[in-house]
Amino acid sequence: MMDEHTTGPAPAPGRLLLVDDEPNILAALRRLLRRDGYDIVADTDAHAALRRLETEDFDVIVSDQRMPDITGVEFLRRAKSLRPHSMRIVLSGYTDLDSVTSAINEGAIYKFLTKPWDDDQLRSHIAAAMRHKHLESDNRRMAAELQLVNARQQALNAQLAALVHEQSNTLHRDEAVLDTLHLIMHRLPLPIVGCDDDGTVVFSNQAAERLFANGDQPAPLLGMALAVAWPAAPTRPPPWSLSAVRLGARQLRVECRALDPAQPQRGQLYLFFDEGPAP
């Protein structure tokens, strides 16, 4: 016989509903099972127990089979519709194998136990039912958490994909704008030369290459030191402006500006304004 000092794995605590129309049976079950730490509720009226199940949840439901107006199997079938995750056990002094087997097959009953019961076996079966219920609850909770994590991950992936798509579109748009701007700058009739802080040409348009041409051949200025193409170029920092500058057969006004006034070290921009043939 198991008693309060029996060693071994303790049953998981939980809520237990006992239903039997005989008060003395309920009292005996209470005395036997209270030592296991369950929160026990007992009803002698199966219909009252069903009403209770509409608002209260229980881990394990134990019902007598032979009760007035309703069998234990039918009671547990209705209990399943109200609390589908509860573990349901029918306890009876006789065996109605057809109805019990049918109820077990359809999942309405977890176990069928007979009266008179063996105390150790009854406690063991209820403890196993409690563990089973708690394990299923943990599995459902983890599945729900995993589903939530997956949903959040899918949402993050969708946001990331949308962001990448947006950034890709922005990059393509910016590249198109830069290509167009480069083409416009390259074909402007105004000669323009950009140099880095060391005076090396990093940009020149067609008009500048014609301006510094050697005969009929445009001068390939890119990568050349501006001082090589224009030895008389002032070396003072921008901004500055020069008039009556002679380059070849032309007289020009030259404007020099910093590429970035906030960071003068980034280089200079030279603009050459044609003022007519050199005298």
C-alpha positions as CSV (number, residue, x, y, z in Angstrom):
1,M,0.0,0.0,0.0
2,M,1.2,3.5,-0.9
3,D,1.1,6.0,2.0
4,E,2.3,9.5,2.6
5,H,5.9,8.3,3.3
6,T,6.2,6.2,0.1
7,T,9.3,7.0,-1.9
8,G,9.4,7.4,-5.6
9,P,8.5,10.1,-8.2
10,A,5.9,12.5,-6.8
11,P,2.8,13.0,-9.0
12,A,2.6,16.4,-10.7
13,P,0.1,18.7,-8.8
14,G,-3.0,19.6,-10.6
15,R,-6.8,20.0,-10.5
16,L,-8.9,16.9,-10.1
17,L,-12.7,16.6,-10.6
18,L,-14.4,13.6,-9.0
19,V,-18.0,12.8,-10.0
20,D,-20.0,10.0,-8.3
21,D,-23.6,10.0,-7.1
22,E,-22.6,8.2,-3.8
23,P,-21.2,10.7,-1.3
24,N,-19.3,8.0,0.7
25,I,-17.4,7.0,-2.5
26,L,-16.4,10.6,-3.1
27,A,-15.3,10.9,0.6
28,A,-13.2,7.8,0.2
29,L,-11.6,9.1,-3.0
30,R,-10.9,12.5,-1.3
31,R,-9.1,10.8,1.6
32,L,-7.0,8.7,-0.7
33,L,-6.0,11.4,-3.2
34,R,-5.6,14.5,-1.0
35,R,-2.2,13.2,0.1
36,D,-0.9,13.7,-3.5
37,G,-1.4,17.5,-3.3
38,Y,-4.2,17.8,-5.9
39,D,-6.7,20.6,-5.9
40,I,-9.8,18.3,-5.6
41,V,-13.4,19.2,-6.4
42,A,-16.1,16.6,-6.0
43,D,-19.7,16.6,-7.4
44,T,-22.5,14.1,-6.7
45,D,-24.5,15.6,-9.6
46,A,-23.1,14.9,-13.1
47,H,-25.2,17.7,-14.6
48,A,-23.9,20.2,-12.0
49,A,-20.4,19.0,-12.8
50,L,-21.0,19.7,-16.5
51,R,-22.1,23.2,-15.6
52,R,-18.9,23.6,-13.6
53,L,-16.8,22.6,-16.6
54,E,-18.3,25.4,-18.6
55,T,-16.3,27.9,-16.4
56,E,-13.6,25.8,-14.7
57,D,-10.7,23.8,-16.1
58,F,-9.4,20.5,-14.7
59,D,-6.4,18.4,-15.5
60,V,-8.1,15.1,-14.7
61,I,-11.8,14.1,-14.5
62,V,-12.8,10.9,-12.8
63,S,-16.4,9.7,-13.1
64,D,-18.4,6.8,-11.9
65,Q,-20.1,4.8,-14.7
66,R,-23.5,4.1,-13.2
67,M,-25.2,7.4,-12.2
68,P,-28.8,8.5,-12.4
69,D,-29.9,10.0,-15.8
70,I,-26.5,9.7,-17.4
71,T,-23.7,7.2,-17.6
72,G,-20.1,8.0,-16.9
73,V,-19.2,7.4,-20.5
74,E,-21.8,9.9,-21.7
75,F,-20.8,12.4,-19.0
76,L,-17.2,12.2,-20.2
77,R,-18.2,12.5,-23.8
78,R,-19.8,15.8,-22.9
79,A,-16.9,16.8,-20.7
80,K,-14.6,16.3,-23.7
81,S,-16.5,18.8,-25.7
82,L,-16.2,21.4,-22.9
83,R,-12.6,20.6,-21.8
84,P,-11.0,18.7,-24.7
85,H,-7.5,18.7,-23.1
86,S,-8.6,17.2,-19.7
87,M,-7.7,13.6,-19.1
88,R,-10.9,11.5,-18.5
89,I,-11.1,8.3,-16.4
90,V,-14.2,6.2,-15.9
91,L,-14.6,4.2,-12.6
92,S,-17.2,1.6,-12.4
93,G,-18.3,-1.5,-10.4
94,Y,-19.2,-3.3,-13.6
95,T,-18.0,-3.4,-17.1
96,D,-19.9,-2.2,-20.1
97,L,-17.3,-3.2,-22.6
98,D,-19.1,-2.0,-25.8
99,S,-19.8,1.5,-24.6
100,V,-16.4,1.8,-22.8
101,T,-14.4,0.5,-25.8
102,S,-16.2,2.9,-28.1
103,A,-15.6,5.8,-25.8
104,I,-11.9,4.9,-25.5
105,N,-11.6,4.5,-29.3
106,E,-13.1,8.0,-30.0
107,G,-10.8,9.6,-27.3
108,A,-13.5,10.4,-24.8
109,I,-11.9,8.2,-22.1
110,Y,-8.2,8.0,-21.2
111,K,-8.6,5.0,-18.9
112,F,-11.2,2.6,-17.6
113,L,-10.8,1.5,-13.9
114,T,-13.0,-0.9,-12.0
115,K,-14.5,-0.9,-8.5
116,P,-13.4,-1.8,-5.9
117,W,-10.2,-0.1,-6.8
118,D,-6.7,-0.8,-5.6
119,D,-5.4,2.3,-3.8
120,D,-1.9,2.1,-5.2
121,Q,-3.1,1.5,-8.8
122,L,-5.7,4.2,-8.6
123,R,-3.1,6.8,-7.3
124,S,-0.6,5.6,-9.9
125,H,-3.1,5.9,-12.8
126,I,-4.2,9.4,-11.8
127,A,-0.6,10.5,-11.3
128,A,0.2,9.2,-14.8
129,A,-2.8,11.0,-16.2
130,M,-1.6,14.2,-14.5
131,R,1.8,13.8,-16.0
132,H,0.4,13.1,-19.4
133,K,-1.8,16.2,-19.2
134,H,1.0,18.4,-18.1
135,L,3.3,17.0,-20.9
136,E,0.6,17.7,-23.5
137,S,0.1,21.2,-22.1
138,D,3.8,21.9,-22.3
139,N,3.9,20.5,-25.9
140,R,1.0,22.8,-26.9
141,R,2.6,25.8,-25.2
142,M,6.0,25.1,-26.9
143,A,4.2,24.6,-30.3
144,A,2.3,27.9,-29.9
145,E,5.6,29.6,-28.9
146,L,7.4,28.1,-31.9
147,Q,4.5,29.1,-34.2
148,L,4.7,32.7,-32.8
149,V,8.5,32.7,-33.3
150,N,8.1,31.4,-36.8
151,A,5.4,34.0,-37.6
152,R,7.7,36.8,-36.2
153,Q,10.6,35.4,-38.2
154,Q,8.5,35.3,-41.4
155,A,7.4,38.9,-40.7
156,L,11.1,39.9,-40.2
157,N,12.1,38.1,-43.4
158,A,9.3,39.9,-45.3
159,Q,10.4,43.2,-43.8
160,L,14.0,42.4,-44.7
161,A,13.1,41.4,-48.2
162,A,11.0,44.6,-48.7
163,L,13.9,46.7,-47.3
164,V,16.4,44.9,-49.6
165,H,14.1,45.5,-52.6
166,E,13.6,49.1,-51.6
167,Q,17.4,49.6,-51.2
168,S,18.0,47.8,-54.5
169,N,15.5,50.1,-56.3
170,T,17.1,53.1,-54.6
171,L,20.5,52.0,-55.7
172,H,19.4,51.5,-59.3
173,R,17.7,54.8,-59.3
174,D,20.8,56.5,-57.8
175,E,23.0,54.8,-60.3
176,A,20.8,56.0,-63.1
177,V,20.8,59.6,-61.7
178,L,24.6,59.5,-61.4
179,D,25.0,58.1,-64.9
180,T,22.7,60.9,-66.3
181,L,24.5,63.5,-64.2
182,H,27.9,62.3,-65.4
183,L,26.7,62.4,-69.0
184,I,25.4,65.9,-68.6
185,M,28.6,67.1,-67.0
186,H,30.7,65.4,-69.6
187,R,28.8,67.1,-72.5
188,L,28.4,70.5,-71.0
189,P,30.0,73.1,-73.3
190,L,31.6,74.7,-70.2
191,P,35.1,73.2,-69.6
192,I,35.2,71.7,-66.1
193,V,38.0,70.0,-64.3
194,G,37.9,68.3,-60.9
195,C,41.1,67.6,-58.9
196,D,41.9,65.9,-55.7
197,D,43.9,67.6,-53.0
198,D,47.2,66.5,-54.6
199,G,46.2,68.3,-57.9
200,T,45.5,65.1,-59.8
201,V,42.6,65.3,-62.3
202,V,39.8,63.0,-61.2
203,F,37.2,64.4,-63.6
204,S,37.2,66.3,-66.9
205,N,34.5,66.8,-69.5
206,Q,34.8,66.8,-73.2
207,A,35.0,70.6,-73.3
208,A,38.0,70.6,-70.9
209,E,39.7,68.0,-73.0
210,R,39.2,70.1,-76.1
211,L,40.5,73.1,-74.3
212,F,43.7,71.4,-73.3
213,A,44.0,69.6,-76.7
214,N,47.3,69.1,-78.4
215,G,46.3,70.2,-81.9
216,D,43.1,68.4,-83.0
217,Q,43.5,65.6,-80.4
218,P,41.6,66.0,-77.1
219,A,43.9,65.9,-74.0
220,P,43.3,62.8,-71.8
221,L,43.4,64.7,-68.5
222,L,42.1,62.0,-66.2
223,G,44.9,60.9,-63.8
224,M,47.2,63.7,-64.9
225,A,48.5,66.4,-62.6
226,L,46.7,69.6,-63.5
227,A,50.1,71.4,-63.3
228,V,51.3,69.3,-66.3
229,A,48.4,70.4,-68.5
230,W,48.3,73.9,-67.1
231,P,51.7,74.9,-65.6
232,A,50.6,78.4,-64.7
233,A,47.8,77.1,-62.5
234,P,47.8,78.9,-59.1
235,T,48.6,76.8,-56.1
236,R,46.8,78.8,-53.5
237,P,43.7,77.3,-51.9
238,P,40.3,78.1,-53.2
239,P,38.2,80.0,-53.7
240,W,39.8,82.3,-56.3
241,S,39.1,83.7,-59.7
242,L,41.5,84.7,-62.5
243,S,40.7,86.8,-65.6
244,A,42.5,87.1,-68.9
245,V,44.0,83.6,-68.6
246,R,45.5,82.5,-71.9
247,L,45.3,78.9,-72.9
248,G,46.3,78.2,-76.4
249,A,44.4,80.6,-78.7
250,R,41.7,81.5,-76.2
251,Q,41.4,83.9,-73.4
252,L,39.5,82.7,-70.4
253,R,38.3,83.5,-66.9
254,V,39.0,80.7,-64.4
255,E,37.0,80.1,-61.3
256,C,38.3,77.7,-58.6
257,R,36.0,76.4,-55.8
258,A,36.4,73.7,-53.2
259,L,34.5,70.5,-54.0
260,D,33.2,70.5,-50.4
261,P,33.5,73.9,-48.6
262,A,33.1,72.0,-45.3
263,Q,36.1,69.7,-46.2
264,P,38.5,71.7,-48.4
265,Q,40.9,68.8,-48.4
266,R,38.6,66.8,-50.6
267,G,39.8,68.7,-53.7
268,Q,39.0,71.6,-56.1
269,L,36.7,72.3,-59.0
270,Y,37.9,74.4,-61.9
271,L,35.5,76.2,-64.3
272,F,36.9,77.8,-67.5
273,F,34.8,80.6,-69.1
274,D,35.7,81.5,-72.7
275,E,36.1,85.2,-73.1
276,G,37.1,85.1,-76.8
277,P,40.3,84.8,-78.8
278,A,43.5,85.7,-77.1
279,P,44.8,89.1,-78.1
